Each structure stands twice: as structure tokens, then as C-alpha cells.
Amino acid sequence: MRPTIFGVSPGVVIAIVVIFLLAVAISFAVGYFMRKRTAEAVMGSAEKEAESIILDAKKTAEAKKKEILVEAKEESMKTKNELEKEVRDRKNELQRQEKRLQQKEENLDRKTDSLDKRSDQLTKKLETADKKLKAAEELLAGRQAELERVSGMTREEAKTLILQSLENDLKHEKAVLIKEYDSEIKQDCEKKAREVIASAIQRCAVDHVAESTVSVVTLPNDEMKGRIIGREGRNIRALESLTGIEFIIDDTPEAVILSGFDAMRREIARIALEKLIIDGRVHPARIEEMVEKAKKEVEQNIKEEGETATFETGVHNLHPELVRLLGKLKFRTSYGQNVLKHSMEVARLCGIMAAELGIDPAVAKRAGLLHDIGKAIDHDVDGSHIELGVALCRKYKESPIIINAVEAHHGDVEPESIAAVLVQAADAISAARPGARRETLESYIKRLESLENIADTFEGVEKSFAIQAGRELRIMIIPDMVDDDGMKIMAREIAEKIHNELEYPGKIKVNLIRETRAIDYA
């Protein structure tokens, strides 16, 4: 029996496979020829389309070329026409200009003819005038000769005599007129000066209260007095040593009196005491802290007072240090008159008088405000307040007019400007009016200053304070420089120097204090 595959003989299977392979080969060949024919058809169509596009492009290019040529011809014709028109216009303009030139030439020819005629006429008139002038000169010479013969003098002698007579007459009239004008000017000047000064004084009537040497601090209750005094008086001693002001605690209810000639120290002491009263803690360390705060507050107050003075007087663009020194003048008096108020008053008077006289009020006010600026530092530096003021103005680049006004306001040098003269007048007005100054207070303050200056000359003195109206000189000693034995010798030397150099009523107690502190922190 023959073998089979799935029940089919092998020969049949082979036949089927062969038939399948032939069918695949035939279909592949048919597909190949079909694709080839299709590709050839597509390529033919593309070539025809490309030829069509090239033909269209050539037609379009030809049309565009013709269009551009037409436009170029039109533009060329247009340009040619414009040029021809411009040439015609220029020809016409040249023809018009040529006509105008011809007309001008004709006019010039006519004017030349006219001028020639006038020139001939003038020549004839000049000849006639020369003849008349010669005749007049001959006549004048004859008359002069006749006058010389009759008068017995030559022409030059007569001229000299007439001029001398006229000169004498003019001198007399000139002297009379000068005398009259001089008298009128003096009267007018005196009247104008009185009007200006009176107007300035009336417009600047400022009340000044003479500075005192005491201040009063109000207490909330009398128990505070004991706290201010402290155990065995240590608190009040600390206050007096740090401020240089005498604290008077007596039977006056709810008040402490601060006594001292230096207004700045007194103000520092007042502020420090008021702060201690508000704080409630009164002991040496706290006192020292409050005194330092009070000093800073007074320094700020000084700056504000200076700025206020410049604002109220209308003086601007001052150097900040000059403004600070102006504020410091609030705590300076001159014969009982507050120097800052005096300076402001002088500035106002100068400004008013300058305005009346028609000069710049700003310069006059500036000079008036700064004329006593040297008094802000004359306690600390040797030299008069005028020298110090001039040095300050030069240091801070003030103008020569201001410097001269400061230097000349007491007549030390000649004033070089009207502003300097006005400062002299305003300073005299402010100082001389009734109630402005008290000499006794100034003498008293100078005596206290002299006491402190004597003590400050000794080596080892930290600071000194004249208290109790000059009856006591309290001196703080540097512990490292002077020992206890040296203190006794120094006290004796200071007392002898005061006795030899000053005149004073009664006795002066020289009180030296040497304090050593040891501070540490855990």
C-alpha cells in the first residue's frame, strides 16, 4: 500500500505545490508589467505638464518684458518732458532777469546824469561860498585890528582877561552852590537816617528778659527731696560734681533751686533732674546716665535753636557748624542780654535799614546775624570775640563783606561796605536801648569765669565749677595725676593765685574732690 499525506498521495501534493508556485510567478510578472506601464504613463504626463509650465513661463516673461519696456519708455518720455519744461522755465527766468538788469542799468545811467548835474551845481555854490568866506575873514580881520587899536590890547590878551573874569565868577557861584547843597544834603541825610533808625526800631520792638542765674525745678512731692539728696548726700554730690551747678534744697515746698552762672550747665542740670524725677530711680550711676542724656538733648536743642534763628531772620545757606554755634549763643549773655536774641535783633534791624536805603537786605541780615558769632567759643578759646568771629567766618568760607562787617562792628577796623556800617548802627541800637543790658550781672559772670579759668590752668584738674555765687570753687581732680598729699598743696596754690589775681568780696572756698571708682561686671 502506497504512503499518503493527510490521506492524499504525494504526487497530488507535488502537483498542487507546483501549480501554486506557477500562479505566484504569473501574478508577480503581471503586477510588474502593470506597474511599469503605470509609471511610464505618469512620466509621460509629467513631461507634458512640465513642457506646458515652461511654455506658460516663457509667455509670461515675454509679456512682463513688453510691459517693462512700455513703462520704461513712458518714464523716459515723462522725464524728458519735465526736463524740457524746466529748461523753458529757466530760459524765461533768465530773460526776466536780463530785462530787470537792463532796467537797472538805465536807472543808474539816469541817476549818474542827475548826480553829475548836482555836482556841477555844488561846485559853483562852493566857489561862491569861498568868495564870501574870504570877504568875511577880511572884514573880521579889519574889525579885530580896529578893536585892538581902540582897546590897546591884543586879541590873546583880551581872551585871557575875559576867561579870568568868567573863571572868578564861576568859582564864586560854585562855592555858593556847594555850600547850599552841602547844607541840604546834611539835613536830608540826618532826617533820612532818623527816619530809617526810628522805623527799624519800631518794627523790631522785641522784649528781652534779662537772663537769671537760677532755675527752679518743680517736684511732685517733698519726699523727692530726700531721694535727691540720697544717703549721706551722695546723690546731690554726684549731681553737683557732674553738672557744676549748685542744687539748693531748702524749705521751699516742692521745689529745687539750681544756681549757676553758666546757662548751658544749668539747662543740663534741669533736664537731668527732671528725667530723674520722672524715672524715680535716683542713684549715682543713674544720675551719670541722665546727665549724659541731658547733654545730648541740650546739644540737639542748640542745633534746633540755630536753625530757628536762621529761619526767622531769613538767612540761609549757612555752614552747619555756624548754625550750631548760633544756637549755642542762646546760652550766652552779654551784660545780661541774651546774645542769640541780640544777634537776631541786629539782623532784623540791618535788614530793615538796608531795605530803606535800597541795598541788598540779605547781605546786611547775614552780617548782622553773624557779627557776634565769636562769643559762642570765647569761653573755650583765647582771643576776643571779634578775632574768633572773623576766624570762624574765614574758616567756613563767608564772603569778604561779611568778614569785614564782623571785624568792624566795634570800630577795630574801617568798614568797607554799607552793610558793615549798618551792623555797627544796629549793634549800638540793640545794646543801647533801655533795659537791654545790665552791667552788674555781666561783671558777676566774668568773676565766676575768672575763678574757673584760674583753676583750669593747674595740671591735674579735670574740670572746675564756681558755685554758691562765687563763694565756692569746686574742682574735680584726675586721680592718677594728683595724690591726696598733692591735693593739699594744689588747694593752697589755687587759693593764693585767686587772692593775688582777683578782687572779690568775703571768702572763697577752694574745694578739691578726688574720686576713685572701681567698676566690674560679673
ZAMARGU-4260 file (C-alpha; in steps of 0.2 Angstrom, whole numbers, plus 5000, padded with zeros to 4 digits):
<rodrens>
0) 5000/5000/5000 | 5007/5017/4995 | 5010/5031/5009 | 4999/5046/5010 | 4999/5064/5017
5) 4983/5068/5026 | 4975/5054/5015 | 4982/5062/4999 | 4995/5054/4988 | 5012/5063/4986
10) 5011/5065/4968 | 4995/5075/4970 | 5003/5086/4984 | 5018/5090/4972 | 5006/5095/4958
15) 4997/5107/4970 | 5013/5115/4975 | 5019/5116/4958 | 5003/5124/4952 | 5004/5137/4967
20) 5021/5142/4963 | 5017/5145/4945 | 5002/5155/4950 | 5013/5166/4961 | 5026/5168/4947
25) 5012/5173/4935 | 5004/5186/4947 | 5021/5194/4951 | 5025/5196/4932 | 5008/5203/4928
30) 5010/5215/4943 | 5027/5220/4937 | 5021/5224/4919 | 5006/5233/4926 | 5017/5244/4937
35) 5029/5248/4923 | 5015/5253/4912 | 5008/5264/4925 | 5025/5273/4929 | 5028/5276/4910
40) 5011/5284/4909 | 5014/5295/4924 | 5031/5300/4917 | 5024/5305/4901 | 5010/5315/4909
45) 5023/5324/4920 | 5034/5328/4905 | 5019/5336/4896 | 5014/5346/4911 | 5032/5352/4913
50) 5033/5357/4895 | 5016/5366/4897 | 5023/5376/4913 | 5039/5381/4903 | 5028/5387/4889
55) 5017/5397/4901 | 5033/5404/4909 | 5040/5410/4893 | 5024/5418/4888 | 5023/5427/4905
60) 5041/5433/4904 | 5038/5440/4886 | 5023/5449/4892 | 5032/5456/4908 | 5046/5461/4897
65) 5035/5470/4885 | 5026/5479/4900 | 5043/5484/4907 | 5049/5491/4891 | 5032/5501/4889
70) 5034/5508/4907 | 5052/5512/4904 | 5048/5522/4888 | 5034/5531/4897 | 5045/5536/4911
75) 5058/5541/4899 | 5046/5552/4890 | 5039/5559/4906 | 5057/5564/4912 | 5061/5571/4895
80) 5045/5582/4896 | 5050/5588/4914 | 5067/5592/4909 | 5061/5602/4893 | 5049/5611/4904
85) 5062/5615/4917 | 5074/5622/4903 | 5060/5633/4896 | 5056/5640/4914 | 5075/5644/4917
90) 5076/5652/4900 | 5061/5663/4904 | 5068/5667/4921 | 5085/5672/4913 | 5075/5683/4901
95) 5066/5691/4915 | 5082/5694/4925 | 5090/5701/4909 | 5076/5713/4907 | 5077/5719/4926
100) 5096/5721/4924 | 5093/5732/4908 | 5081/5742/4918 | 5093/5745/4932 | 5107/5750/4921
105) 5095/5763/4913 | 5090/5769/4930 | 5109/5770/4935 | 5113/5780/4920 | 5099/5792/4923
110) 5105/5794/4942 | 5123/5796/4936 | 5117/5810/4925 | 5107/5818/4939 | 5122/5817/4951
115) 5134/5825/4938 | 5122/5839/4936 | 5121/5841/4955 | 5140/5840/4957 | 5142/5855/4945
120) 5129/5865/4955 | 5138/5861/4971 | 5155/5866/4964 | 5148/5883/4959 | 5140/5885/4976
125) 5156/5881/4985 | 5166/5893/4974 | 5153/5907/4979 | 5154/5902/4997 | 5173/5903/4997
130) 5172/5920/4990 | 5160/5926/5003 | 5171/5917/5017 | 5186/5927/5011 | 5177/5943/5011
135) 5170/5939/5029 | 5188/5935/5035 | 5195/5951/5028 | 5181/5961/5036 | 5183/5952/5053
140) 5202/5955/5052 | 5199/5973/5049 | 5187/5974/5064 | 5199/5965/5076 | 5213/5977/5071
145) 5201/5991/5074 | 5196/5984/5091 | 5215/5981/5096 | 5219/5999/5091 | 5204/6006/5102
150) 5206/5994/5117 | 5225/5994/5117 | 5226/5975/5119 | 5229/5961/5108 | 5217/5948/5104
155) 5225/5935/5115 | 5226/5947/5130 | 5208/5951/5128 | 5203/5932/5128 | 5214/5929/5143
160) 5205/5944/5153 | 5188/5938/5148 | 5192/5919/5153 | 5199/5925/5170 | 5183/5935/5174
165) 5172/5921/5169 | 5183/5909/5180 | 5181/5920/5195 | 5163/5922/5193 | 5161/5903/5191
170) 5171/5899/5207 | 5161/5910/5217 | 5144/5903/5210 | 5152/5885/5213 | 5156/5889/5231
175) 5139/5896/5234 | 5130/5881/5226 | 5141/5868/5235 | 5138/5876/5252 | 5119/5876/5249
180) 5119/5858/5243 | 5130/5853/5257 | 5118/5860/5270 | 5103/5852/5261 | 5112/5835/5260
185) 5116/5835/5278 | 5099/5840/5283 | 5091/5827/5271 | 5104/5813/5277 | 5101/5817/5295
190) 5082/5817/5293 | 5083/5801/5282 | 5094/5792/5295 | 5082/5797/5309 | 5068/5790/5299
195) 5077/5774/5295 | 5083/5771/5313 | 5066/5775/5320 | 5057/5764/5308 | 5069/5750/5311
200) 5067/5751/5330 | 5048/5752/5329 | 5047/5737/5318 | 5059/5727/5328 | 5052/5731/5346
205) 5057/5715/5354 | 5056/5712/5373 | 5071/5704/5381 | 5070/5697/5399 | 5087/5698/5407
210) 5095/5681/5410 | 5094/5675/5428 | 5107/5664/5436 | 5095/5652/5444 | 5082/5639/5438
215) 5068/5631/5448 | 5063/5613/5446 | 5046/5608/5452 | 5045/5592/5462 | 5029/5581/5463
220) 5031/5580/5482 | 5043/5584/5496 | 5048/5566/5498 | 5058/5568/5482 | 5069/5580/5491
225) 5076/5566/5502 | 5079/5555/5487 | 5088/5568/5478 | 5099/5571/5492 | 5102/5552/5495
230) 5111/5543/5508 | 5123/5554/5517 | 5121/5566/5502 | 5129/5555/5489 | 5116/5559/5476
235) 5116/5578/5477 | 5135/5577/5477 | 5135/5567/5461 | 5123/5579/5453 | 5134/5594/5458
240) 5150/5586/5453 | 5144/5581/5436 | 5134/5597/5431 | 5144/5610/5440 | 5128/5618/5447
245) 5123/5620/5465 | 5107/5612/5470 | 5099/5621/5484 | 5086/5611/5493 | 5078/5621/5507
250) 5061/5624/5515 | 5053/5630/5498 | 5039/5617/5496 | 5040/5605/5481 | 5054/5614/5473
255) 5073/5613/5470 | 5083/5628/5465 | 5098/5626/5453 | 5111/5640/5455 | 5125/5643/5442
260) 5131/5657/5431 | 5133/5645/5415 | 5116/5644/5407 | 5121/5629/5397 | 5126/5619/5413
265) 5110/5625/5422 | 5100/5618/5407 | 5109/5602/5408 | 5106/5600/5426 | 5087/5605/5425
270) 5084/5592/5411 | 5094/5578/5420 | 5084/5582/5437 | 5068/5582/5428 | 5072/5565/5420
275) 5077/5558/5436 | 5061/5563/5444 | 5051/5555/5431 | 5061/5539/5431 | 5061/5538/5450
280) 5077/5529/5452 | 5090/5541/5459 | 5107/5534/5462 | 5125/5540/5456 | 5125/5528/5441
285) 5108/5533/5435 | 5112/5551/5438 | 5128/5550/5427 | 5117/5542/5414 | 5104/5555/5414
290) 5117/5569/5414 | 5124/5562/5398 | 5107/5561/5390 | 5103/5579/5395 | 5120/5584/5387
295) 5114/5576/5371 | 5097/5584/5372 | 5104/5601/5375 | 5116/5599/5360 | 5101/5594/5349
300) 5092/5609/5356 | 5106/5620/5352 | 5105/5614/5334 | 5087/5617/5333 | 5089/5635/5340
305) 5102/5639/5327 | 5090/5633/5313 | 5076/5643/5320 | 5086/5659/5321 | 5091/5657/5303
310) 5073/5653/5298 | 5066/5668/5307 | 5079/5680/5301 | 5078/5674/5283 | 5097/5670/5282
315) 5100/5654/5273 | 5114/5643/5266 | 5125/5644/5282 | 5138/5631/5286 | 5130/5618/5298
320) 5144/5622/5311 | 5139/5641/5311 | 5121/5636/5313 | 5126/5626/5328 | 5136/5640/5336
325) 5122/5652/5333 | 5111/5640/5343 | 5125/5640/5357 | 5123/5659/5359 | 5106/5655/5367
330) 5116/5651/5382 | 5127/5666/5382 | 5123/5683/5389 | 5132/5700/5386 | 5129/5712/5401
335) 5113/5702/5404 | 5107/5702/5386 | 5104/5686/5378 | 5117/5685/5363 | 5106/5675/5351
340) 5091/5687/5353 | 5103/5701/5352 | 5110/5694/5335 | 5093/5691/5328 | 5088/5708/5333
345) 5103/5716/5325 | 5100/5705/5309 | 5082/5712/5308 | 5087/5730/5311 | 5101/5728/5297
350) 5088/5721/5285 | 5075/5735/5288 | 5088/5749/5286 | 5096/5740/5271 | 5079/5739/5263
355) 5075/5758/5267 | 5092/5763/5259 | 5089/5752/5243 | 5103/5739/5246 | 5103/5720/5247
360) 5094/5716/5264 | 5100/5698/5263 | 5119/5703/5265 | 5115/5715/5279 | 5105/5702/5288
365) 5118/5689/5286 | 5132/5701/5293 | 5120/5706/5307 | 5116/5688/5312 | 5135/5683/5312
370) 5143/5698/5320 | 5144/5691/5337 | 5147/5673/5332 | 5164/5673/5341 | 5155/5674/5358
375) 5150/5656/5356 | 5168/5650/5358 | 5176/5664/5368 | 5174/5654/5384 | 5185/5640/5377
380) 5197/5649/5366 | 5209/5663/5369 | 5206/5679/5360 | 5192/5692/5358 | 5175/5688/5351
385) 5179/5699/5336 | 5195/5689/5332 | 5187/5672/5335 | 5171/5678/5324 | 5182/5683/5310
390) 5192/5667/5311 | 5176/5657/5310 | 5169/5666/5295 | 5185/5664/5286 | 5185/5645/5290
395) 5168/5642/5284 | 5170/5652/5268 | 5160/5668/5271 | 5161/5682/5259 | 5174/5697/5262
400) 5159/5709/5265 | 5153/5698/5280 | 5171/5696/5287 | 5174/5715/5286 | 5157/5718/5295
405) 5161/5706/5309 | 5178/5714/5311 | 5172/5732/5310 | 5157/5731/5321 | 5166/5738/5336
410) 5177/5750/5326 | 5193/5740/5326 | 5195/5742/5308 | 5187/5753/5295 | 5170/5747/5287
415) 5172/5743/5269 | 5154/5742/5264 | 5137/5749/5269 | 5132/5733/5277 | 5147/5735/5289
420) 5141/5752/5294 | 5123/5746/5296 | 5129/5732/5308 | 5138/5745/5318 | 5122/5755/5319
425) 5111/5740/5323 | 5123/5733/5336 | 5123/5750/5345 | 5104/5752/5344 | 5101/5734/5351
430) 5113/5737/5365 | 5109/5754/5370 | 5090/5754/5371 | 5084/5755/5389 | 5083/5738/5398
435) 5093/5729/5386 | 5109/5726/5397 | 5113/5725/5415 | 5132/5728/5419 | 5131/5721/5436
440) 5126/5703/5430 | 5140/5703/5417 | 5153/5708/5430 | 5147/5694/5441 | 5148/5681/5427
445) 5165/5687/5422 | 5171/5685/5440 | 5165/5667/5441 | 5173/5663/5424 | 5189/5670/5430
450) 5188/5658/5445 | 5186/5643/5434 | 5200/5649/5422 | 5212/5650/5436 | 5208/5633/5442
455) 5209/5626/5424 | 5227/5632/5422 | 5234/5619/5435 | 5239/5602/5429 | 5229/5588/5435
460) 5212/5597/5435 | 5199/5588/5426 | 5185/5602/5427 | 5181/5616/5439 | 5164/5624/5444
465) 5161/5641/5453 | 5146/5638/5464 | 5137/5647/5478 | 5138/5664/5469 | 5157/5663/5468
470) 5159/5659/5486 | 5165/5641/5482 | 5176/5634/5469 | 5173/5616/5467 | 5187/5607/5457
475) 5187/5589/5451 | 5205/5581/5451 | 5211/5567/5440 | 5216/5553/5452 | 5230/5546/5443
480) 5239/5563/5441 | 5237/5570/5459 | 5238/5560/5475 | 5230/5565/5492 | 5245/5575/5498
485) 5247/5584/5481 | 5228/5590/5483 | 5233/5600/5499 | 5247/5608/5490 | 5237/5612/5475
490) 5222/5619/5485 | 5234/5631/5493 | 5242/5636/5477 | 5225/5639/5469 | 5219/5649/5484
495) 5235/5660/5483 | 5233/5663/5464 | 5215/5668/5467 | 5220/5680/5481 | 5233/5688/5470
500) 5224/5690/5454 | 5206/5693/5458 | 5196/5706/5468 | 5181/5698/5477 | 5170/5701/5492
505) 5172/5690/5508 | 5180/5672/5506 | 5181/5659/5493 | 5181/5641/5497 | 5193/5631/5486
510) 5186/5613/5487 | 5196/5599/5478 | 5187/5582/5475 | 5197/5567/5471 | 5186/5552/5467
515) 5192/5534/5463 | 5180/5522/5455 | 5182/5503/5453 | 5169/5496/5441 | 5167/5477/5437
520) 5154/5466/5430 | 5150/5448/5434
</rodrens>
